[in-house]
């Protein structure tokens, strides 16, 4: 699965990469170079982050599903026990 980025979001990402280079590395790069760097990150690094996020979400959901019985359980036929 290829990670897709909306065009407006991509523009913001490219601008952020350019700003990082200028402010942190005292280097100026153009939109083309920043775009290539973004493409590299999206193809090479982002899938690892994405997979970790999916794993974290799955673990969180499984923990909630396992706890359904104890958190949502309602006793049955307890009218006469009052």
C-alpha positions as CSV (number, residue, x, y, z in Angstrom):
1,X,0.0,0.0,0.0
2,X,1.5,3.3,-1.0
3,X,1.0,6.2,1.4
4,X,-1.0,8.9,-0.4
5,X,-0.7,12.5,0.6
6,X,-3.2,15.2,-0.4
7,X,-1.6,17.9,-2.7
8,X,-2.1,20.7,-0.2
9,X,-0.6,18.6,2.6
10,X,2.3,17.8,0.3
11,X,2.9,21.5,-0.3
12,X,3.0,22.0,3.5
13,X,5.4,19.1,3.9
14,X,7.8,20.4,1.2
15,X,7.7,23.9,2.8
16,X,8.4,22.4,6.2
17,X,11.4,20.4,4.8
18,X,12.8,23.6,3.2
19,X,12.3,25.5,6.4
20,X,14.1,22.8,8.4
21,X,17.1,22.9,6.0
22,X,17.3,26.7,6.2
23,X,16.9,27.0,10.0
24,X,18.6,23.9,11.3
25,X,21.2,23.2,8.7
26,X,21.9,26.7,7.2
27,X,21.3,25.2,3.8
28,X,18.8,26.3,1.2
29,X,17.1,23.7,-1.0
30,X,14.4,24.2,-3.6
31,X,11.0,22.7,-3.9
32,X,12.3,20.0,-6.2
33,X,15.0,18.7,-3.8
34,X,12.6,18.9,-0.9
35,X,10.0,17.0,-2.9
36,X,12.5,14.3,-3.7
37,X,13.5,14.0,-0.1
38,X,9.8,13.8,0.9
39,X,9.3,11.0,-1.7
40,X,12.2,9.1,-0.2
41,X,10.8,9.4,3.3
42,X,7.4,8.4,2.2
43,X,8.7,5.3,0.4
44,X,11.5,4.2,2.7
45,X,10.7,5.4,6.2
46,X,6.9,6.2,6.4
47,X,5.8,2.5,6.1
48,X,7.7,1.6,9.3
49,X,5.9,4.4,11.2
50,X,2.6,3.5,9.6
51,X,2.9,-0.1,10.5
52,X,3.8,0.8,14.1
53,X,0.8,3.0,14.3
54,X,-1.5,0.2,13.0
55,X,0.0,-2.2,15.5
56,X,-0.5,0.3,18.3
57,X,-4.1,0.9,17.3
58,X,-4.7,-2.8,17.0
59,X,-3.3,-3.5,20.5
60,X,-5.4,-0.7,21.9
61,X,-8.6,-2.0,20.3
62,X,-7.9,-5.6,21.3
63,X,-7.4,-4.5,24.9
64,X,-10.8,-2.7,24.8
65,X,-12.5,-5.7,23.2
66,X,-11.1,-8.0,25.8
67,X,-12.4,-5.7,28.5
68,X,-16.0,-5.5,27.1
69,X,-17.4,-8.2,29.4
70,X,-16.1,-6.7,32.6
71,X,-16.9,-3.1,31.7
72,X,-20.3,-3.5,30.0
73,X,-21.6,-6.7,31.6
74,X,-25.1,-6.5,33.1
75,X,-26.3,-9.1,35.5
76,X,-29.3,-11.2,34.3
77,X,-32.4,-12.1,36.3
78,X,-31.4,-10.1,39.3
79,X,-34.8,-8.5,40.0
80,X,-35.5,-10.9,43.0
81,X,-32.1,-10.3,44.5
82,X,-32.9,-6.7,45.4
